[in-house]
Amino acid sequence: MPIQALPESLVNQIAAGEVVERPASVVKELVENALDAGARRIAVEVEQGGTRLIRVRDDGGGIPAAELPLALASHATSKIASLDDLEHVASLGFRGEALPSIASVARLRITSATADADHATAIEEDGQTAPAAHPTGTTVEVRDLFHNVPARRRFLRTERTEYGHIEKTLRRLALGRFDVDFRLTHNGKPTGHWPAAVEATELERRIGAAFGTGFVEHALRIDHAGAGLQLSGWIAQPTFSRSQADLQEFFVNGRAIRDRLVTHAVRQAYADVLYHGRQPAFALYLAIDPAQVDVNVHPAKQEVRFRESRLVHEFLRRTVEEALQTPRGERADAPSPKAAASLVSGSEAGDHRPMPSRQNRMALPVSEQMAGYAALHPTSGAAADAAVAAPSAEAGVDAAEARAETPPPLGFARAQIRDVYIVAENEQGLVLVDMHAAHERVTYERLKSGHASGRIRSQPLLVPHDMAVSRGEADAAEAHGEAFASLGFEVDRAGPERLTVRCVPTLLADGDIEALVRDVLADLQTLGSSERLQEAINGVLSTMACHGSVRAGRTLTREEMDGLLRAMERTERADQCNHGRPTWIQLGMQDLDRLFLRGR
């Protein structure tokens, strides 16, 4: 066939193949347009899962009658006008192809009115306009989706499935804009309402409507700024982990995205506290200069590209990690028995018992956080460390004197059960501690702190290790020579497709050197940095901590048990052991009363 220009209708249908995958795609595009128009109330009505009708009504600024025909023209938009605008996109839409694409595969009608117009104007997909009655704002009706593309229609699922995708899409959009009221109706019946939220309780109510109340009760609030970035939102405690990544939402300047860099950063932040095979839950919002993020990299705008990807990755990882590592002495929340059990059993049910309010204090150094507490409780200082590291009858302060004071967060020890669990009493009620898991975390964090205080030590290999690599890997090793050196490696290029490893980190000298070098290379090529080495070192330190911790079956004195509790309160990530298991649970007085049917 000769080269020829495609008809405009076919061009729009090809574009629709990228933009309009299913009815939920139409809802996404229309609601994003409404948000860009300044809407504060958006109502979405669908029939038969969106295949028969999708109607989106908003109270935004409206479209002037003279511009309505342009709204249906390809690549016509009011959101950008120059390359500079494209590099600073702050709106959700900007390409000007959604409406013409939808019009090419459905029957479209737009009715809109501006505040200064005498009346509204309606336009059909054929471009015909007529006066209409409508308040300020816009209503877009999409009927008989894919009526002229039967092959596409056959790929649609059942009405229930398609409606489920619409509800999920609108829920994500509602999570991105708390200041907007969203309503959803299916087949004439109201099925969803997300009221506008401003106050903290309203924000948590909307999060709870999307993620469940269990998430809110186990969530830590984040609000941190630095390096021109701001991260806010909620992350769930590790005890509220999931078997799948179904409660993970991330927004960049209000745009919901899926990004491997973001997922990798958050997973690394949870690496030391998450039970194996589990997924974290979070709703996070990143504010960044629009010039530092490219949103024009995906047809459906579901992915972005960060200009300073390494900076963003480190900012996300450190912020989430610091929120998770807040010492127990500075937090009032407690893992519940149900949450701890669900972590191991795989159940998705979280504990729905109300928890005290939580706010991370990552801006305050740990030393300052604990200064006031150490003055009141001498056992929280060096004596407690000694009691845990080398338990003895002389460790800690006088038990009677300590118990006369206000109970600290984890309380005072009362007994030991079968030389495995510590029973303590605090202001809330009963605390149960797995002494080996708790001491393992305390020891592990001390080993990591000690290792981090000095440089990574290298050990020369008696016989240099030669390894075959691809040309790309060899180029990367040569380009990142300084990065390898900072990690304790000495790697030389021995040929176009060969490397020679001469030095490795001392702690990893007995490990699989070749596999580690390849993993580090992969990270350097993808992210510009690598955490593989630290992960490997942490694995060695974790094993050392496990072998160096008190074992089940060992009887501890009261002072030794109190010393362990005080050390837990000062230790980062003390809620979980090195393998992600919970180290303690709280049984409040209400829980105990319920067990014994008191008050009935």
PESUL-V446703 format. One record per backbone hydrogen bond with DSSP energy under -0.5 kcal/mol. CO is the residue of the C=O (numbers start at 1). NH is the residue of the N-H. Records with the same first field share a line. If there is no record, write none. Layout:
CO->NH, NH
This chain:
7->11
8->12
9->13
10->14
11->15
12->16
13->17
14->18
15->18, 19
16->20
19->21
22->25, 26
23->27
24->28
25->29
26->30
27->31
28->32
29->33
30->34
31->35
32->36
33->37
34->39
35->38
37->61
40->181
41->59
42->183
43->45, 57
44->185
45->55
46->187
47->50, 52, 53
48->51
51->145
52->144
53->47
54->142
55->45, 57
56->140
57->43
58->138
64->67, 68
65->68
67->71
68->72
69->72
70->73
73->76
82->86
83->87
85->88
86->89
96->75, 76
97->101
98->102
99->103
100->104
102->105, 106
105->146, 147
106->108
107->143
108->125
109->141
110->123
111->139
112->121
113->137
114->117
120->132
121->112
122->130
123->110
124->127
128->124
130->122
132->120, 134
137->113
138->58
139->111
140->56
141->109, 143
142->54
143->107
144->147
146->149
149->152, 153
150->154
152->155
153->156
158->162
159->163
160->164
161->165
162->166
163->167
164->168
165->169
166->170
167->171
168->172
169->173
170->174
171->175
172->176
173->177
177->180
178->197
180->182
181->42
182->194
183->44
184->191, 192
185->46
186->189
189->186
192->184
193->195
194->182
199->203
200->204
201->205
202->206
203->207
204->208
205->209
206->210
207->211
208->212
212->215, 216
213->217
214->218
215->218
216->219
218->237
220->235
221->360
222->233
224->231
226->229
229->226
230->287
231->224
232->285
233->222
234->283
235->220
237->240
238->241
242->279
244->246
247->282
249->284
250->257
251->253, 286
252->255
254->256
255->252
257->250
259->263
260->264
261->265
262->266
263->267
264->268
265->269
266->270
268->271
270->273, 274
275->278
279->242
281->236
282->249
283->234
284->251
285->232, 287
286->253, 288
287->230
289->292
290->293
292->307, 308
293->295
294->305
295->297, 298
298->301
302->258
303->297
305->294
306->309
308->312
309->313
310->314
311->315
312->316
313->317
314->318
315->319
316->320
317->321
318->322
319->323
320->324
321->325
323->326
327->330
328->331
335->586
336->340
337->341
338->342
339->343
340->344
341->345
342->346
348->350
361->364
363->365
365->369
366->370
367->371
368->372
370->374
371->375
372->376
373->377
376->378
377->380
378->381
381->384, 385
382->386
383->387
384->388
385->389
386->390
388->391
392->395
398->402
399->403
400->404
401->404
402->405
408->411
412->425
415->423
416->418
417->420, 421
419->553, 554
420->435
421->417
422->424, 433
423->414, 415
424->431
425->412
428->589
429->426
430->587
431->424
432->585
433->422, 435
434->438
435->439
436->440
437->441
438->442
439->443
440->444
441->445
442->446
443->447
444->448
445->449
446->450
447->451
448->452
449->453
451->454
457->506
459->504
464->466
465->501
467->499
470->474
471->475
472->476
473->477
474->478
475->479
476->480
478->481
480->484
481->485
482->486
483->487
484->487, 489
485->488
490->502, 503
492->494, 500
495->498
497->469
498->494, 495
499->467
500->492, 502
501->465
502->461
503->490
504->459
505->508
506->509
508->511
511->513
512->516
513->517
514->518
515->519
516->520
517->521
518->522
519->523
520->524
521->525
522->526
523->527, 528, 529
524->528
531->535
532->536
533->537
534->538
535->539
536->540
537->541
538->542
539->543
540->544
541->545
542->546
543->547
544->548
546->549
551->554
553->555
557->561
558->562
559->563
560->564
561->565
562->566
563->567
564->568
565->569
566->570
567->570, 571
568->328, 571
569->329
571->328, 574
573->576
575->583, 584
577->580
579->276
581->577
583->434
585->432
586->588
587->430
588->592
589->593
590->594
591->595
592->596
593->598
594->597
597->600
